[in-house]
Amino acid sequence: MCDCMGQLNKNMRERLKASDGEMDYILMLPKNGNQASLYPRLQFLYHRQKKDGTQAKKLSNYTICPAFCPFCGKKYEEEDR
């Protein structure tokens, strides 16, 4: 896997002059029992549409785990996912 997430976290801490803070991750446990991997958590926030056609007031979320690094485009290995 690439190190884009680590570099992004480091650069953001430097830029914001923060001692901590990092991007949100998803922990993926592989099927073959090897080491678990961390992937960026991409979250889509939206208002659900109610049955009457109006929007709900409460935000809903949908989370995805990308097959490619969203920063460098490198494909994540299948056995890692």
C-alpha positions in Angstrom: 0.0 0.0 0.0 1.0 3.6 -0.5 1.8 6.0 2.4 -0.5 8.8 1.2 -2.7 8.8 4.4 0.4 9.0 6.6 1.8 11.9 4.6 -1.5 13.7 4.5 -1.9 13.4 8.3 1.7 14.6 8.8 1.3 17.6 6.4 -2.0 18.6 8.0 -0.6 18.6 11.5 2.3 20.7 10.4 0.1 23.1 8.5 -2.4 23.5 11.3 0.4 23.5 14.0 -1.4 20.6 15.7 0.2 17.9 17.8 -2.5 15.4 17.0 -5.3 14.8 14.6 -5.7 12.5 11.7 -8.0 11.5 8.9 -10.8 9.0 9.6 -10.0 5.4 8.8 -11.8 2.1 8.3 -10.1 -1.0 9.6 -10.4 -3.9 7.1 -9.9 -7.4 8.3 -8.6 -9.6 5.4 -10.3 -12.9 4.5 -7.1 -14.8 4.4 -6.2 -13.9 8.0 -3.1 -11.7 7.3 -2.5 -8.3 8.9 -5.4 -5.9 9.0 -5.2 -2.7 6.9 -6.4 0.9 7.3 -8.2 2.6 4.5 -9.6 6.1 4.2 -13.2 6.4 5.2 -15.1 8.3 2.6 -18.4 9.4 3.9 -21.3 10.8 2.0 -23.7 12.9 4.1 -27.2 13.5 2.8 -30.9 14.1 3.8 -33.0 11.1 3.0 -36.2 11.6 1.1 -39.3 10.7 3.1 -42.2 8.8 1.6 -44.2 12.1 1.2 -41.4 13.5 -1.0 -40.0 15.9 1.6 -36.5 15.8 3.0 -35.8 14.4 6.4 -34.2 16.9 8.9 -31.7 14.4 10.2 -28.6 13.8 8.2 -27.9 10.2 7.0 -24.5 8.9 6.0 -23.2 6.3 3.6 -19.6 5.1 4.0 -17.5 3.6 1.2 -14.0 2.0 1.1 -12.3 2.9 -2.2 -10.5 0.3 -4.3 -7.9 2.9 -5.3 -6.0 5.5 -3.2 -8.0 8.7 -3.6 -4.8 10.7 -3.5 -2.3 8.9 -5.7 -4.5 6.5 -7.6 -2.6 3.4 -6.7 -4.8 0.3 -6.6 -5.1 -1.4 -3.2 -4.2 -5.0 -3.3 -7.1 -7.4 -3.4 -5.8 -9.5 -0.5 -5.6 -6.3 1.6 -9.3 -5.5 1.1 
